[in-house]
Amino acid sequence: MTKSAETVDASAQWSPTDQDVSESALADFARFVEARVGTHLPDYWSLWRWSIEDVSVFWRTLWDYFDLGPASDEVLTDSEMPE
């Protein structure tokens, strides 16, 4: 039996501490972006906004962050998002 949205308890089972957040892989990537690109990203939403506004730089920076080896000159052939 599935619960309807009306019967689901919406309280969080766990919330990260400030230390958990600052030591997360996502925070590490944000610091990498800040150092590499010079964009200030104080929170998740800033990182998300940057990632969709500067798509090719996002993917190039992600490639470099994970040290995936030499990248081609063109990261994206098209910046259109799929439908």
PECOR-V534498 format. One record per helix or strand of 2 or more residues. SS is the DSSP state (a for helix, b for strand). FROM is the first residue (numbers start at 1). TO is the last residue. If there is no record, write none. Layout:
ss=SS from=FROM to=TO
ss=SS from=FROM to=TO
//
This chain:
ss=a from=18 to=22
ss=a from=25 to=37
ss=a from=44 to=53
ss=a from=55 to=65
//
